[in-house]
């Protein structure tokens, strides 16, 4: 694993994901695709960014951007985004037979509903500390609406 590149994404998340709207529900797209429902799913700090940034992205989407993919040249294929992100993280996508399935660290269904950049940074850090790329770094019941 390329820990330097993973740390770049963690640092970006800890800084509040500047210049992008962070959401685990879109891999990498232009801001204009967000509808009212999706804006409501964002954390309040992210909602404020919806008119002033160029991309909407998740952990994998930002890593793919660092690898050269942009919202403009993204073909909308999640597998391509995930492959680029994993390559950026130094993971050999050719040797992972289940690569076409969403890795837990990239899964919006496992992340909290209104996942903040800080929560994502924590999850990415836990994921990077494991030997198993299929490790689920999200807290139990993270996708529940229950505050408990």
C-alpha positions as CSV (number, residue, x, y, z in Angstrom):
1,X,0.0,0.0,0.0
2,X,1.2,3.5,-0.8
3,X,0.8,5.1,2.6
4,X,1.9,8.5,1.4
5,X,-1.0,8.6,-1.1
6,X,-3.4,7.3,1.4
7,X,-2.3,10.0,3.8
8,X,-2.8,12.6,1.1
9,X,-6.5,11.7,1.0
10,X,-6.7,11.5,4.8
11,X,-5.2,14.9,5.1
12,X,-7.7,16.3,2.5
13,X,-10.6,14.8,4.5
14,X,-9.2,16.2,7.8
15,X,-9.0,19.6,6.2
16,X,-12.8,19.4,5.5
17,X,-12.4,18.3,1.8
18,X,-11.8,21.7,0.4
19,X,-12.7,22.6,-3.2
20,X,-15.2,19.7,-3.3
21,X,-18.4,18.5,-1.9
22,X,-17.7,15.3,0.0
23,X,-20.3,12.7,0.0
24,X,-20.1,8.9,0.1
25,X,-23.1,8.7,-2.3
26,X,-21.3,9.9,-5.5
27,X,-18.0,8.7,-6.8
28,X,-16.9,11.7,-8.9
29,X,-19.3,14.1,-10.7
30,X,-19.9,17.7,-11.3
31,X,-21.8,19.6,-8.6
32,X,-24.7,20.3,-11.0
33,X,-25.9,16.7,-10.8
34,X,-26.9,17.0,-7.1
35,X,-30.7,17.2,-6.6
36,X,-32.5,18.6,-3.5
37,X,-32.7,15.1,-1.9
38,X,-29.0,14.5,-2.2
39,X,-28.2,18.0,-0.9
40,X,-30.2,17.1,2.2
41,X,-28.2,14.0,2.7
42,X,-25.0,16.0,3.0
43,X,-23.6,17.3,6.3
44,X,-24.5,21.0,6.8
45,X,-21.0,22.2,6.1
46,X,-21.1,20.4,2.8
47,X,-24.5,21.8,1.9
48,X,-23.0,25.3,2.1
49,X,-20.4,24.4,-0.6
50,X,-22.9,23.3,-3.3
51,X,-22.7,26.5,-5.2
52,X,-19.0,27.2,-5.0
53,X,-17.0,24.0,-6.0
54,X,-16.4,21.9,-9.0
55,X,-16.9,18.3,-8.0
56,X,-18.9,16.0,-5.8
57,X,-16.8,13.0,-4.7
58,X,-16.3,10.2,-2.2
59,X,-13.1,8.8,-0.8
60,X,-12.5,6.8,-4.0
61,X,-13.5,9.7,-6.2
62,X,-11.0,12.1,-4.6
63,X,-8.2,9.5,-4.9
64,X,-9.1,9.0,-8.5
65,X,-8.9,12.8,-9.0
66,X,-5.4,12.7,-7.6
67,X,-4.7,10.0,-10.2
68,X,-5.8,12.2,-13.0
69,X,-9.5,11.6,-13.4
70,X,-11.7,14.7,-13.5
71,X,-15.5,15.2,-13.3
72,X,-15.3,16.1,-17.0
73,X,-13.4,13.0,-18.2
74,X,-15.2,10.5,-15.8
75,X,-17.2,8.1,-17.8
76,X,-19.5,7.4,-14.8
77,X,-18.2,3.8,-14.5
78,X,-17.7,3.1,-10.7
79,X,-15.3,0.2,-11.4
80,X,-13.0,2.6,-13.3
81,X,-13.0,5.1,-10.4
82,X,-12.4,2.4,-7.9
83,X,-9.5,0.9,-9.9
84,X,-7.9,4.3,-10.3
85,X,-8.3,5.0,-6.5
86,X,-6.9,1.6,-5.6
87,X,-4.0,2.1,-8.0
88,X,-3.3,5.5,-6.4
89,X,-3.3,3.7,-3.0
90,X,-0.7,1.3,-4.4
91,X,-3.0,-1.8,-4.5
92,X,-2.6,-4.1,-7.5
93,X,-6.1,-4.3,-9.0
94,X,-5.1,-7.1,-11.3
95,X,-4.5,-9.4,-8.4
96,X,-7.8,-8.7,-6.6
97,X,-10.4,-10.9,-8.1
98,X,-13.3,-9.2,-6.4
99,X,-12.3,-5.7,-7.6
100,X,-15.6,-5.2,-9.5
101,X,-17.4,-5.2,-6.2
102,X,-17.4,-2.1,-4.1
103,X,-14.7,-2.3,-1.4
104,X,-16.1,-1.6,2.2
105,X,-14.0,1.6,2.5
106,X,-15.8,3.0,-0.5
107,X,-19.3,1.8,0.4
108,X,-22.0,4.4,1.0
109,X,-24.2,1.7,2.5
110,X,-21.6,1.0,5.3
111,X,-20.8,4.7,5.9
112,X,-23.0,7.0,8.0
113,X,-25.9,8.4,6.1
114,X,-24.5,12.0,6.4
115,X,-20.9,10.9,6.5
116,X,-18.6,13.9,7.3
117,X,-15.1,14.2,5.9
118,X,-13.8,13.6,9.5
119,X,-15.7,10.3,9.7
120,X,-14.4,9.3,6.3
121,X,-10.8,10.1,7.4
122,X,-11.1,8.0,10.4
123,X,-12.5,5.1,8.4
124,X,-9.8,5.4,5.7
125,X,-7.1,5.4,8.5
126,X,-8.6,2.3,10.0
127,X,-8.7,0.6,6.6
128,X,-5.1,1.5,5.8
129,X,-3.9,0.0,9.1
130,X,-5.2,-3.5,8.1
131,X,-3.6,-6.0,5.8
132,X,-7.0,-7.0,4.3
133,X,-8.2,-4.5,1.7
134,X,-11.7,-6.0,2.2
135,X,-11.7,-4.9,5.8
136,X,-14.8,-3.0,6.9
137,X,-13.5,0.2,8.6
138,X,-16.9,1.7,9.4
139,X,-18.4,1.6,12.9
140,X,-21.2,-0.9,13.5
141,X,-24.6,0.5,12.7
142,X,-22.9,3.5,10.9
143,X,-25.7,3.5,8.3
144,X,-28.5,3.7,10.8
145,X,-30.5,6.9,11.4
146,X,-30.6,6.1,15.1
147,X,-28.5,8.6,17.1
148,X,-27.6,5.9,19.6
